[in-house]
Amino acid sequence: MICDSCGHDGARIKRVSRSYGKGDDMVVIDKVPIVVCAHCGESYMTAETAHEVERLRLHKKNVKSRRLAPVIDYV
Ligand SMILES: [Zn+2]
């Protein structure tokens, strides 16, 4: 796909885990599609993705359960 930043073909979608906000407002969203460009190294969200992330964040405020326990690798 075409990179919005440099205009070259070679940008790809990469799924990443992203955290938004701080403290009690912090939300981690898994598998957020980020556009990563091999040409200019830019990584960004499309407007559509940013909109969806915002929607998920608002939705999350109504969810009471939280995963606050730290995850530790056994090895
Ligand atoms: Zn680019």
N, CA, C, O and the ligand as a Tripos MOL2 file, in Angstrom:
@<TRIPOS>MOLECULE
protein
  301   299    76     0     0
PROTEIN
NO_CHARGES

@<TRIPOS>ATOM
      1 N           0.8200   -1.2040    0.0000 N.3       1 MET1
      2 CA          0.0000    0.0000    0.0000 C.3       1 MET1
      3 C           0.8640    1.2680    0.0000 C.2       1 MET1
      4 O           2.0470    1.2260    0.3360 O.2       1 MET1
      5 N           0.2680    2.3630   -0.3720 N.am      2 ILE2
      6 CA          1.0020    3.6300   -0.4800 C.3       2 ILE2
      7 C           1.1380    4.2980    0.8980 C.2       2 ILE2
      8 O           0.1790    4.3950    1.6640 O.2       2 ILE2
      9 N           2.3420    4.7430    1.1750 N.am      3 CYS3
     10 CA          2.6080    5.4310    2.4400 C.3       3 CYS3
     11 C           2.0650    6.8650    2.3850 C.2       3 CYS3
     12 O           2.3200    7.5990    1.4300 O.2       3 CYS3
     13 N           1.3240    7.2460    3.4090 N.am      4 ASP4
     14 CA          0.7720    8.6020    3.4730 C.3       4 ASP4
     15 C           1.8590    9.6510    3.7000 C.2       4 ASP4
     16 O           1.6900   10.8280    3.3810 O.2       4 ASP4
     17 N           2.9660    9.1950    4.2530 N.am      5 SER5
     18 CA          4.0190   10.1300    4.6340 C.3       5 SER5
     19 C           4.9620   10.4620    3.4740 C.2       5 SER5
     20 O           5.2540   11.6320    3.2250 O.2       5 SER5
     21 N           5.4420    9.4230    2.7600 N.am      6 CYS6
     22 CA          6.4220    9.6690    1.6970 C.3       6 CYS6
     23 C           5.8760    9.3900    0.2940 C.2       6 CYS6
     24 O           6.4920    9.7620   -0.7040 O.2       6 CYS6
     25 N           4.7130    8.7310    0.2290 N.am      7 GLY7
     26 CA          4.0920    8.4840   -1.0630 C.3       7 GLY7
     27 C           4.6060    7.2760   -1.8120 C.2       7 GLY7
     28 O           4.1660    7.0120   -2.9300 O.2       7 GLY7
     29 N           5.5330    6.5330   -1.2180 N.am      8 HIS8
     30 CA          6.0580    5.3410   -1.8590 C.3       8 HIS8
     31 C           5.1750    4.1250   -1.5720 C.2       8 HIS8
     32 O           4.4720    4.0650   -0.5630 O.2       8 HIS8
     33 N           5.2350    3.1650   -2.4870 N.am      9 ASP9
     34 CA          4.5580    1.9000   -2.2560 C.3       9 ASP9
     35 C           5.4830    1.0380   -1.4030 C.2       9 ASP9
     36 O           6.6760    0.9530   -1.6940 O.2       9 ASP9
     37 N           4.9770    0.4150   -0.3890 N.am     10 GLY10
     38 CA          5.8180   -0.4110    0.4680 C.3      10 GLY10
     39 C           5.3990   -0.3610    1.9250 C.2      10 GLY10
     40 O           6.0030   -1.0120    2.7770 O.2      10 GLY10
     41 N           4.3740    0.4040    2.2020 N.am     11 ALA11
     42 CA          3.8630    0.4490    3.5690 C.3      11 ALA11
     43 C           3.0620   -0.8120    3.8490 C.2      11 ALA11
     44 O           2.3600   -1.3240    2.9770 O.2      11 ALA11
     45 N           3.1750   -1.3010    5.0660 N.am     12 ARG12
     46 CA          2.4640   -2.5120    5.4500 C.3      12 ARG12
     47 C           1.7260   -2.3110    6.7660 C.2      12 ARG12
     48 O           2.0700   -1.4510    7.5770 O.2      12 ARG12
     49 N           0.7060   -3.1310    6.9460 N.am     13 ILE13
     50 CA         -0.0350   -3.1110    8.2010 C.3      13 ILE13
     51 C           0.6570   -4.0270    9.2070 C.2      13 ILE13
     52 O           0.9720   -5.1780    8.9040 O.2      13 ILE13
     53 N           0.8850   -3.5080   10.3830 N.am     14 LYS14
     54 CA          1.4730   -4.3020   11.4490 C.3      14 LYS14
     55 C           0.5500   -4.2140   12.6570 C.2      14 LYS14
     56 O           0.0760   -3.1320   13.0030 O.2      14 LYS14
     57 N           0.2990   -5.3420   13.2920 N.am     15 ARG15
     58 CA         -0.5940   -5.3410   14.4630 C.3      15 ARG15
     59 C           0.2440   -5.1910   15.7260 C.2      15 ARG15
     60 O           1.1390   -5.9950   15.9890 O.2      15 ARG15
     61 N          -0.0510   -4.1690   16.4950 N.am     16 VAL16
     62 CA          0.7240   -3.9350   17.7090 C.3      16 VAL16
     63 C          -0.1990   -3.7540   18.9110 C.2      16 VAL16
     64 O          -1.3980   -3.5120   18.7770 O.2      16 VAL16
     65 N           0.4010   -3.8800   20.0740 N.am     17 SER17
     66 CA         -0.3090   -3.6250   21.3130 C.3      17 SER17
     67 C           0.0280   -2.2060   21.7440 C.2      17 SER17
     68 O           1.2010   -1.8420   21.8280 O.2      17 SER17
     69 N          -0.9920   -1.4060   22.0160 N.am     18 ARG18
     70 CA         -0.7510   -0.0180   22.3710 C.3      18 ARG18
     71 C          -1.4800    0.3400   23.6570 C.2      18 ARG18
     72 O          -2.5980   -0.1160   23.8970 O.2      18 ARG18
     73 N          -0.8400    1.1560   24.4780 N.am     19 SER19
     74 CA         -1.4980    1.6220   25.6930 C.3      19 SER19
     75 C          -1.8230    3.1030   25.5450 C.2      19 SER19
     76 O          -1.0620    3.8770   24.9640 O.2      19 SER19
     77 N          -2.9670    3.4660   26.0850 N.am     20 TYR20
     78 CA         -3.4390    4.8550   25.9960 C.3      20 TYR20
     79 C          -3.8040    5.3300   27.3870 C.2      20 TYR20
     80 O          -4.3410    4.5630   28.1860 O.2      20 TYR20
     81 N          -3.5210    6.5700   27.6800 N.am     21 GLY21
     82 CA         -3.8780    7.1490   28.9710 C.3      21 GLY21
     83 C          -2.8900    6.7600   30.0590 C.2      21 GLY21
     84 O          -1.8720    6.1150   29.8090 O.2      21 GLY21
     85 N          -3.2290    7.1790   31.2840 N.am     22 LYS22
     86 CA         -2.3490    6.9240   32.4190 C.3      22 LYS22
     87 C          -3.1540    6.4730   33.6230 C.2      22 LYS22
     88 O          -4.3410    6.7750   33.7430 O.2      22 LYS22
     89 N          -2.4910    5.7440   34.5160 N.am     23 GLY23
     90 CA         -3.1090    5.3560   35.7840 C.3      23 GLY23
     91 C          -4.4220    4.6310   35.5990 C.2      23 GLY23
     92 O          -4.5030    3.6540   34.8550 O.2      23 GLY23
     93 N          -5.4630    5.1160   36.2860 N.am     24 ASP24
     94 CA         -6.7680    4.4570   36.2360 C.3      24 ASP24
     95 C          -7.4070    4.5380   34.8610 C.2      24 ASP24
     96 O          -8.2680    3.7290   34.5170 O.2      24 ASP24
     97 N          -6.9860    5.5070   34.0880 N.am     25 ASP25
     98 CA         -7.5670    5.6740   32.7650 C.3      25 ASP25
     99 C          -6.8400    4.8700   31.6890 C.2      25 ASP25
    100 O          -7.2180    4.8760   30.5170 O.2      25 ASP25
    101 N          -5.7890    4.1800   32.1210 N.am     26 MET26
    102 CA         -4.9900    3.4850   31.1260 C.3      26 MET26
    103 C          -5.7240    2.2900   30.5290 C.2      26 MET26
    104 O          -6.3290    1.4780   31.2290 O.2      26 MET26
    105 N          -5.6430    2.2220   29.2400 N.am     27 VAL27
    106 CA         -6.2660    1.1350   28.5030 C.3      27 VAL27
    107 C          -5.2300    0.5570   27.5480 C.2      27 VAL27
    108 O          -4.5430    1.2930   26.8390 O.2      27 VAL27
    109 N          -5.1260   -0.7560   27.5390 N.am     28 VAL28
    110 CA         -4.2440   -1.4080   26.5790 C.3      28 VAL28
    111 C          -5.1060   -2.0390   25.4950 C.2      28 VAL28
    112 O          -6.0090   -2.8240   25.7830 O.2      28 VAL28
    113 N          -4.8250   -1.6970   24.2850 N.am     29 ILE29
    114 CA         -5.5670   -2.2740   23.1640 C.3      29 ILE29
    115 C          -4.6130   -3.1350   22.3510 C.2      29 ILE29
    116 O          -3.5700   -2.6780   21.8830 O.2      29 ILE29
    117 N          -5.0020   -4.3860   22.2000 N.am     30 ASP30
    118 CA         -4.1770   -5.3530   21.4670 C.3      30 ASP30
    119 C          -4.5050   -5.3300   19.9830 C.2      30 ASP30
    120 O          -5.6250   -5.0150   19.5810 O.2      30 ASP30
    121 N          -3.5120   -5.6690   19.1830 N.am     31 LYS31
    122 CA         -3.6960   -5.8640   17.7440 C.3      31 LYS31
    123 C          -4.2150   -4.6300   17.0150 C.2      31 LYS31
    124 O          -5.0390   -4.7340   16.1070 O.2      31 LYS31
    125 N          -3.7280   -3.4700   17.4200 N.am     32 VAL32
    126 CA         -4.0800   -2.2450   16.7130 C.3      32 VAL32
    127 C          -3.3250   -2.2300   15.3820 C.2      32 VAL32
    128 O          -2.1010   -2.3520   15.3680 O.2      32 VAL32
    129 N          -4.0360   -2.0830   14.2750 N.am     33 PRO33
    130 CA         -3.3390   -2.0620   12.9790 C.3      33 PRO33
    131 C          -2.6230   -0.7370   12.7420 C.2      33 PRO33
    132 O          -3.2470    0.3200   12.6440 O.2      33 PRO33
    133 N          -1.3080   -0.8220   12.6530 N.am     34 ILE34
    134 CA         -0.4730    0.3500   12.4210 C.3      34 ILE34
    135 C           0.1510    0.2240   11.0300 C.2      34 ILE34
    136 O           0.5980   -0.8560   10.6440 O.2      34 ILE34
    137 N           0.1800    1.3080   10.2930 N.am     35 VAL35
    138 CA          0.8340    1.2970    8.9880 C.3      35 VAL35
    139 C           2.3140    1.6030    9.1990 C.2      35 VAL35
    140 O           2.6690    2.6450    9.7490 O.2      35 VAL35
    141 N           3.1690    0.6890    8.7580 N.am     36 VAL36
    142 CA          4.6150    0.8820    8.8890 C.3      36 VAL36
    143 C           5.2130    0.9420    7.4850 C.2      36 VAL36
    144 O           4.9690    0.0580    6.6650 O.2      36 VAL36
    145 N           6.0020    1.9920    7.2080 N.am     37 CYS37
    146 CA          6.5920    2.1770    5.8890 C.3      37 CYS37
    147 C           8.0590    1.7560    5.8920 C.2      37 CYS37
    148 O           8.8380    2.1780    6.7460 O.2      37 CYS37
    149 N           8.4180    0.9230    4.9280 N.am     38 ALA38
    150 CA          9.7910    0.4520    4.8080 C.3      38 ALA38
    151 C          10.7050    1.5280    4.2170 C.2      38 ALA38
    152 O          11.9230    1.4740    4.3910 O.2      38 ALA38
    153 N          10.1220    2.4950    3.5240 N.am     39 HIS39
    154 CA         10.9060    3.5390    2.8590 C.3      39 HIS39
    155 C          11.3390    4.6400    3.8170 C.2      39 HIS39
    156 O          12.5260    4.9520    3.9160 O.2      39 HIS39
    157 N          10.3830    5.2230    4.5160 N.am     40 CYS40
    158 CA         10.7220    6.3700    5.3680 C.3      40 CYS40
    159 C          10.7310    6.0140    6.8520 C.2      40 CYS40
    160 O          11.1060    6.8310    7.6930 O.2      40 CYS40
    161 N          10.3110    4.7720    7.1700 N.am     41 GLY41
    162 CA         10.3380    4.3510    8.5640 C.3      41 GLY41
    163 C           9.1960    4.8940    9.3970 C.2      41 GLY41
    164 O           9.1480    4.6940   10.6110 O.2      41 GLY41
    165 N           8.2780    5.5820    8.7380 N.am     42 GLU42
    166 CA          7.1490    6.1660    9.4480 C.3      42 GLU42
    167 C           6.1760    5.0780    9.8850 C.2      42 GLU42
    168 O           5.9670    4.0990    9.1690 O.2      42 GLU42
    169 N           5.5910    5.2510   11.0450 N.am     43 SER43
    170 CA          4.5080    4.3650   11.4700 C.3      43 SER43
    171 C           3.3660    5.2280   11.9690 C.2      43 SER43
    172 O           3.5690    6.1520   12.7570 O.2      43 SER43
    173 N           2.1890    4.9270   11.5170 N.am     44 TYR44
    174 CA          1.0410    5.7680   11.8680 C.3      44 TYR44
    175 C          -0.2520    4.9810   11.7750 C.2      44 TYR44
    176 O          -0.3190    3.9220   11.1510 O.2      44 TYR44
    177 N          -1.2690    5.5230   12.4070 N.am     45 MET45
    178 CA         -2.6030    4.9500   12.3090 C.3      45 MET45
    179 C          -3.3720    5.6820   11.2240 C.2      45 MET45
    180 O          -3.1840    6.8820   11.0220 O.2      45 MET45
    181 N          -4.2270    4.9690   10.5360 N.am     46 THR46
    182 CA         -5.1170    5.6510    9.6060 C.3      46 THR46
    183 C          -6.1880    6.3720   10.4300 C.2      46 THR46
    184 O          -6.3880    6.0620   11.6050 O.2      46 THR46
    185 N          -6.8680    7.3260    9.8110 N.am     47 ALA47
    186 CA         -7.9240    8.0750   10.4980 C.3      47 ALA47
    187 C          -9.0070    7.1160   10.9830 C.2      47 ALA47
    188 O          -9.5880    7.2990   12.0520 O.2      47 ALA47
    189 N          -9.2590    6.1070   10.1860 N.am     48 GLU48
    190 CA        -10.2860    5.1170   10.5310 C.3      48 GLU48
    191 C          -9.8900    4.3450   11.7840 C.2      48 GLU48
    192 O         -10.7150    4.1060   12.6660 O.2      48 GLU48
    193 N          -8.6100    3.9550   11.8530 N.am     49 THR49
    194 CA         -8.1140    3.2270   13.0150 C.3      49 THR49
    195 C          -8.1360    4.1050   14.2620 C.2      49 THR49
    196 O          -8.5210    3.6540   15.3410 O.2      49 THR49
    197 N          -7.7230    5.3530   14.1080 N.am     50 ALA50
    198 CA         -7.7190    6.2860   15.2320 C.3      50 ALA50
    199 C          -9.1330    6.4670   15.7790 C.2      50 ALA50
    200 O          -9.3460    6.5610   16.9880 O.2      50 ALA50
    201 N         -10.0790    6.5120   14.8650 N.am     51 HIS51
    202 CA        -11.4760    6.6530   15.2400 C.3      51 HIS51
    203 C         -11.9490    5.4270   16.0120 C.2      51 HIS51
    204 O         -12.6410    5.5500   17.0230 O.2      51 HIS51
    205 N         -11.5760    4.2570   15.5360 N.am     52 GLU52
    206 CA        -11.9750    3.0070   16.1810 C.3      52 GLU52
    207 C         -11.3370    2.8730   17.5640 C.2      52 GLU52
    208 O         -11.9770    2.4040   18.5050 O.2      52 GLU52
    209 N         -10.0740    3.2870   17.6800 N.am     53 VAL53
    210 CA         -9.3870    3.2550   18.9650 C.3      53 VAL53
    211 C         -10.1190    4.1430   19.9670 C.2      53 VAL53
    212 O         -10.2980    3.7710   21.1260 O.2      53 VAL53
    213 N         -10.5340    5.3060   19.5130 N.am     54 GLU54
    214 CA        -11.2600    6.2350   20.3720 C.3      54 GLU54
    215 C         -12.5900    5.6200   20.8320 C.2      54 GLU54
    216 O         -12.9950    5.7600   21.9860 O.2      54 GLU54
    217 N         -13.2450    4.9450   19.9020 N.am     55 ARG55
    218 CA        -14.5120    4.2940   20.2190 C.3      55 ARG55
    219 C         -14.3060    3.1950   21.2650 C.2      55 ARG55
    220 O         -15.0900    3.0670   22.2060 O.2      55 ARG55
    221 N         -13.2360    2.3990   21.0910 N.am     56 LEU56
    222 CA        -12.9340    1.3180   22.0270 C.3      56 LEU56
    223 C         -12.5910    1.8670   23.4090 C.2      56 LEU56
    224 O         -12.9650    1.2880   24.4290 O.2      56 LEU56
    225 N         -11.8810    2.9820   23.4290 N.am     57 ARG57
    226 CA        -11.5110    3.5980   24.7070 C.3      57 ARG57
    227 C         -12.7420    4.0460   25.4670 C.2      57 ARG57
    228 O         -12.8390    3.8420   26.6770 O.2      57 ARG57
    229 N         -13.6810    4.6560   24.7650 N.am     58 LEU58
    230 CA        -14.9120    5.1210   25.3950 C.3      58 LEU58
    231 C         -15.7310    3.9420   25.9070 C.2      58 LEU58
    232 O         -16.3370    3.9950   26.9770 O.2      58 LEU58
    233 N         -15.7290    2.8820   25.1120 N.am     59 HIS59
    234 CA        -16.4590    1.6760   25.4870 C.3      59 HIS59
    235 C         -15.8510    1.0650   26.7440 C.2      59 HIS59
    236 O         -16.5670    0.5780   27.6200 O.2      59 HIS59
    237 N         -14.5230    1.0980   26.8220 N.am     60 LYS60
    238 CA        -13.7930    0.4860   27.9300 C.3      60 LYS60
    239 C         -14.1390    1.1320   29.2760 C.2      60 LYS60
    240 O         -14.0470    0.4870   30.3200 O.2      60 LYS60
    241 N         -14.5280    2.3830   29.2460 N.am     61 LYS61
    242 CA        -14.8730    3.0780   30.4860 C.3      61 LYS61
    243 C         -16.0590    2.4360   31.1890 C.2      61 LYS61
    244 O         -16.2370    2.5800   32.3990 O.2      61 LYS61
    245 N         -16.8630    1.7300   30.4160 N.am     62 ASN62
    246 CA        -18.0300    1.0640   30.9910 C.3      62 ASN62
    247 C         -17.7180   -0.3500   31.4550 C.2      62 ASN62
    248 O         -18.5600   -1.0190   32.0550 O.2      62 ASN62
    249 N         -16.5170   -0.7930   31.1750 N.am     63 VAL63
    250 CA        -16.1140   -2.1370   31.5770 C.3      63 VAL63
    251 C         -15.4120   -2.0620   32.9230 C.2      63 VAL63
    252 O         -14.4150   -1.3560   33.0760 O.2      63 VAL63
    253 N         -15.9370   -2.7910   33.8900 N.am     64 LYS64
    254 CA        -15.4000   -2.6910   35.2430 C.3      64 LYS64
    255 C         -14.1760   -3.5670   35.4620 C.2      64 LYS64
    256 O         -13.2750   -3.2000   36.2170 O.2      64 LYS64
    257 N         -14.1380   -4.6960   34.8200 N.am     65 SER65
    258 CA        -13.0350   -5.6190   35.0670 C.3      65 SER65
    259 C         -11.7360   -5.0720   34.4840 C.2      65 SER65
    260 O         -11.7100   -4.5090   33.3900 O.2      65 SER65
    261 N         -10.6780   -5.2520   35.2350 N.am     66 ARG66
    262 CA         -9.3740   -4.7790   34.7840 C.3      66 ARG66
    263 C          -8.3370   -5.8690   34.9820 C.2      66 ARG66
    264 O          -8.4430   -6.7050   35.8800 O.2      66 ARG66
    265 N          -7.3540   -5.8380   34.1380 N.am     67 ARG67
    266 CA         -6.2460   -6.7670   34.3090 C.3      67 ARG67
    267 C          -5.0770   -5.9920   34.8940 C.2      67 ARG67
    268 O          -4.2490   -5.4440   34.1660 O.2      67 ARG67
    269 N          -5.0230   -5.9550   36.2170 N.am     68 LEU68
    270 CA         -3.9830   -5.1620   36.8530 C.3      68 LEU68
    271 C          -2.7860   -6.0010   37.2850 C.2      68 LEU68
    272 O          -1.7250   -5.4620   37.5980 O.2      68 LEU68
    273 N          -2.9580   -7.3230   37.3010 N.am     69 ALA69
    274 CA         -1.8610   -8.1590   37.7460 C.3      69 ALA69
    275 C          -0.7070   -8.1150   36.7480 C.2      69 ALA69
    276 O          -0.9070   -8.2440   35.5410 O.2      69 ALA69
    277 N           0.4900   -7.9320   37.2700 N.am     70 PRO70
    278 CA          1.6450   -7.9460   36.3760 C.3      70 PRO70
    279 C           1.8760   -9.3310   35.8040 C.2      70 PRO70
    280 O           1.5810  -10.3370   36.4490 O.2      70 PRO70
    281 N           2.3930   -9.3770   34.6210 N.am     71 VAL71
    282 CA          2.6890  -10.6560   33.9790 C.3      71 VAL71
    283 C           4.1820  -10.8840   34.0460 C.2      71 VAL71
    284 O           4.9700  -10.0520   33.5960 O.2      71 VAL71
    285 N           4.5660  -12.0130   34.6100 N.am     72 ILE72
    286 CA          5.9890  -12.3200   34.7860 C.3      72 ILE72
    287 C           6.3180  -13.6210   34.0460 C.2      72 ILE72
    288 O           5.6240  -14.6280   34.1880 O.2      72 ILE72
    289 N           7.3590  -13.5750   33.2790 N.am     73 ASP73
    290 CA          7.7860  -14.7900   32.5830 C.3      73 ASP73
    291 C           8.4760  -15.7250   33.5670 C.2      73 ASP73
    292 O           9.3060  -15.2960   34.3690 O.2      73 ASP73
    293 N           8.1320  -16.9850   33.4990 N.am     74 TYR74
    294 CA          8.6720  -17.9840   34.4280 C.3      74 TYR74
    295 C          10.1640  -18.2100   34.1940 C.2      74 TYR74
    296 O          10.9340  -18.3550   35.1430 O.2      74 TYR74
    297 N          10.5580  -18.2370   32.9430 N.am     75 VAL75
    298 CA         11.9630  -18.5340   32.6120 C.3      75 VAL75
    299 C          12.8180  -17.2830   32.7870 C.2      75 VAL75
    300 O          14.0270  -17.3250   32.5580 O.2      75 VAL75
    301 ZN          6.9110    6.2360    3.7580 Zn       76 ZN76
@<TRIPOS>BOND
     1     1     2 1
     2     2     3 1
     3     3     4 2
     4     3     5 am
     5     5     6 1
     6     6     7 1
     7     7     8 2
     8     7     9 am
     9     9    10 1
    10    10    11 1
    11    11    12 2
    12    11    13 am
    13    13    14 1
    14    14    15 1
    15    15    16 2
    16    15    17 am
    17    17    18 1
    18    18    19 1
    19    19    20 2
    20    19    21 am
    21    21    22 1
    22    22    23 1
    23    23    24 2
    24    23    25 am
    25    25    26 1
    26    26    27 1
    27    27    28 2
    28    27    29 am
    29    29    30 1
    30    30    31 1
    31    31    32 2
    32    31    33 am
    33    33    34 1
    34    34    35 1
    35    35    36 2
    36    35    37 am
    37    37    38 1
    38    38    39 1
    39    39    40 2
    40    39    41 am
    41    41    42 1
    42    42    43 1
    43    43    44 2
    44    43    45 am
    45    45    46 1
    46    46    47 1
    47    47    48 2
    48    47    49 am
    49    49    50 1
    50    50    51 1
    51    51    52 2
    52    51    53 am
    53    53    54 1
    54    54    55 1
    55    55    56 2
    56    55    57 am
    57    57    58 1
    58    58    59 1
    59    59    60 2
    60    59    61 am
    61    61    62 1
    62    62    63 1
    63    63    64 2
    64    63    65 am
    65    65    66 1
    66    66    67 1
    67    67    68 2
    68    67    69 am
    69    69    70 1
    70    70    71 1
    71    71    72 2
    72    71    73 am
    73    73    74 1
    74    74    75 1
    75    75    76 2
    76    75    77 am
    77    77    78 1
    78    78    79 1
    79    79    80 2
    80    79    81 am
    81    81    82 1
    82    82    83 1
    83    83    84 2
    84    83    85 am
    85    85    86 1
    86    86    87 1
    87    87    88 2
    88    87    89 am
    89    89    90 1
    90    90    91 1
    91    91    92 2
    92    91    93 am
    93    93    94 1
    94    94    95 1
    95    95    96 2
    96    95    97 am
    97    97    98 1
    98    98    99 1
    99    99   100 2
   100    99   101 am
   101   101   102 1
   102   102   103 1
   103   103   104 2
   104   103   105 am
   105   105   106 1
   106   106   107 1
   107   107   108 2
   108   107   109 am
   109   109   110 1
   110   110   111 1
   111   111   112 2
   112   111   113 am
   113   113   114 1
   114   114   115 1
   115   115   116 2
   116   115   117 am
   117   117   118 1
   118   118   119 1
   119   119   120 2
   120   119   121 am
   121   121   122 1
   122   122   123 1
   123   123   124 2
   124   123   125 am
   125   125   126 1
   126   126   127 1
   127   127   128 2
   128   127   129 am
   129   129   130 1
   130   130   131 1
   131   131   132 2
   132   131   133 am
   133   133   134 1
   134   134   135 1
   135   135   136 2
   136   135   137 am
   137   137   138 1
   138   138   139 1
   139   139   140 2
   140   139   141 am
   141   141   142 1
   142   142   143 1
   143   143   144 2
   144   143   145 am
   145   145   146 1
   146   146   147 1
   147   147   148 2
   148   147   149 am
   149   149   150 1
   150   150   151 1
   151   151   152 2
   152   151   153 am
   153   153   154 1
   154   154   155 1
   155   155   156 2
   156   155   157 am
   157   157   158 1
   158   158   159 1
   159   159   160 2
   160   159   161 am
   161   161   162 1
   162   162   163 1
   163   163   164 2
   164   163   165 am
   165   165   166 1
   166   166   167 1
   167   167   168 2
   168   167   169 am
   169   169   170 1
   170   170   171 1
   171   171   172 2
   172   171   173 am
   173   173   174 1
   174   174   175 1
   175   175   176 2
   176   175   177 am
   177   177   178 1
   178   178   179 1
   179   179   180 2
   180   179   181 am
   181   181   182 1
   182   182   183 1
   183   183   184 2
   184   183   185 am
   185   185   186 1
   186   186   187 1
   187   187   188 2
   188   187   189 am
   189   189   190 1
   190   190   191 1
   191   191   192 2
   192   191   193 am
   193   193   194 1
   194   194   195 1
   195   195   196 2
   196   195   197 am
   197   197   198 1
   198   198   199 1
   199   199   200 2
   200   199   201 am
   201   201   202 1
   202   202   203 1
   203   203   204 2
   204   203   205 am
   205   205   206 1
   206   206   207 1
   207   207   208 2
   208   207   209 am
   209   209   210 1
   210   210   211 1
   211   211   212 2
   212   211   213 am
   213   213   214 1
   214   214   215 1
   215   215   216 2
   216   215   217 am
   217   217   218 1
   218   218   219 1
   219   219   220 2
   220   219   221 am
   221   221   222 1
   222   222   223 1
   223   223   224 2
   224   223   225 am
   225   225   226 1
   226   226   227 1
   227   227   228 2
   228   227   229 am
   229   229   230 1
   230   230   231 1
   231   231   232 2
   232   231   233 am
   233   233   234 1
   234   234   235 1
   235   235   236 2
   236   235   237 am
   237   237   238 1
   238   238   239 1
   239   239   240 2
   240   239   241 am
   241   241   242 1
   242   242   243 1
   243   243   244 2
   244   243   245 am
   245   245   246 1
   246   246   247 1
   247   247   248 2
   248   247   249 am
   249   249   250 1
   250   250   251 1
   251   251   252 2
   252   251   253 am
   253   253   254 1
   254   254   255 1
   255   255   256 2
   256   255   257 am
   257   257   258 1
   258   258   259 1
   259   259   260 2
   260   259   261 am
   261   261   262 1
   262   262   263 1
   263   263   264 2
   264   263   265 am
   265   265   266 1
   266   266   267 1
   267   267   268 2
   268   267   269 am
   269   269   270 1
   270   270   271 1
   271   271   272 2
   272   271   273 am
   273   273   274 1
   274   274   275 1
   275   275   276 2
   276   275   277 am
   277   277   278 1
   278   278   279 1
   279   279   280 2
   280   279   281 am
   281   281   282 1
   282   282   283 1
   283   283   284 2
   284   283   285 am
   285   285   286 1
   286   286   287 1
   287   287   288 2
   288   287   289 am
   289   289   290 1
   290   290   291 1
   291   291   292 2
   292   291   293 am
   293   293   294 1
   294   294   295 1
   295   295   296 2
   296   295   297 am
   297   297   298 1
   298   298   299 1
   299   299   300 2
@<TRIPOS>SUBSTRUCTURE
     1 MET1         2 RESIDUE 1 A MET
     2 ILE2         6 RESIDUE 1 A ILE
     3 CYS3        10 RESIDUE 1 A CYS
     4 ASP4        14 RESIDUE 1 A ASP
     5 SER5        18 RESIDUE 1 A SER
     6 CYS6        22 RESIDUE 1 A CYS
     7 GLY7        26 RESIDUE 1 A GLY
     8 HIS8        30 RESIDUE 1 A HIS
     9 ASP9        34 RESIDUE 1 A ASP
    10 GLY10       38 RESIDUE 1 A GLY
    11 ALA11       42 RESIDUE 1 A ALA
    12 ARG12       46 RESIDUE 1 A ARG
    13 ILE13       50 RESIDUE 1 A ILE
    14 LYS14       54 RESIDUE 1 A LYS
    15 ARG15       58 RESIDUE 1 A ARG
    16 VAL16       62 RESIDUE 1 A VAL
    17 SER17       66 RESIDUE 1 A SER
    18 ARG18       70 RESIDUE 1 A ARG
    19 SER19       74 RESIDUE 1 A SER
    20 TYR20       78 RESIDUE 1 A TYR
    21 GLY21       82 RESIDUE 1 A GLY
    22 LYS22       86 RESIDUE 1 A LYS
    23 GLY23       90 RESIDUE 1 A GLY
    24 ASP24       94 RESIDUE 1 A ASP
    25 ASP25       98 RESIDUE 1 A ASP
    26 MET26      102 RESIDUE 1 A MET
    27 VAL27      106 RESIDUE 1 A VAL
    28 VAL28      110 RESIDUE 1 A VAL
    29 ILE29      114 RESIDUE 1 A ILE
    30 ASP30      118 RESIDUE 1 A ASP
    31 LYS31      122 RESIDUE 1 A LYS
    32 VAL32      126 RESIDUE 1 A VAL
    33 PRO33      130 RESIDUE 1 A PRO
    34 ILE34      134 RESIDUE 1 A ILE
    35 VAL35      138 RESIDUE 1 A VAL
    36 VAL36      142 RESIDUE 1 A VAL
    37 CYS37      146 RESIDUE 1 A CYS
    38 ALA38      150 RESIDUE 1 A ALA
    39 HIS39      154 RESIDUE 1 A HIS
    40 CYS40      158 RESIDUE 1 A CYS
    41 GLY41      162 RESIDUE 1 A GLY
    42 GLU42      166 RESIDUE 1 A GLU
    43 SER43      170 RESIDUE 1 A SER
    44 TYR44      174 RESIDUE 1 A TYR
    45 MET45      178 RESIDUE 1 A MET
    46 THR46      182 RESIDUE 1 A THR
    47 ALA47      186 RESIDUE 1 A ALA
    48 GLU48      190 RESIDUE 1 A GLU
    49 THR49      194 RESIDUE 1 A THR
    50 ALA50      198 RESIDUE 1 A ALA
    51 HIS51      202 RESIDUE 1 A HIS
    52 GLU52      206 RESIDUE 1 A GLU
    53 VAL53      210 RESIDUE 1 A VAL
    54 GLU54      214 RESIDUE 1 A GLU
    55 ARG55      218 RESIDUE 1 A ARG
    56 LEU56      222 RESIDUE 1 A LEU
    57 ARG57      226 RESIDUE 1 A ARG
    58 LEU58      230 RESIDUE 1 A LEU
    59 HIS59      234 RESIDUE 1 A HIS
    60 LYS60      238 RESIDUE 1 A LYS
    61 LYS61      242 RESIDUE 1 A LYS
    62 ASN62      246 RESIDUE 1 A ASN
    63 VAL63      250 RESIDUE 1 A VAL
    64 LYS64      254 RESIDUE 1 A LYS
    65 SER65      258 RESIDUE 1 A SER
    66 ARG66      262 RESIDUE 1 A ARG
    67 ARG67      266 RESIDUE 1 A ARG
    68 LEU68      270 RESIDUE 1 A LEU
    69 ALA69      274 RESIDUE 1 A ALA
    70 PRO70      278 RESIDUE 1 A PRO
    71 VAL71      282 RESIDUE 1 A VAL
    72 ILE72      286 RESIDUE 1 A ILE
    73 ASP73      290 RESIDUE 1 A ASP
    74 TYR74      294 RESIDUE 1 A TYR
    75 VAL75      298 RESIDUE 1 A VAL
    76 ZN76       301 GROUP 0 **** ****
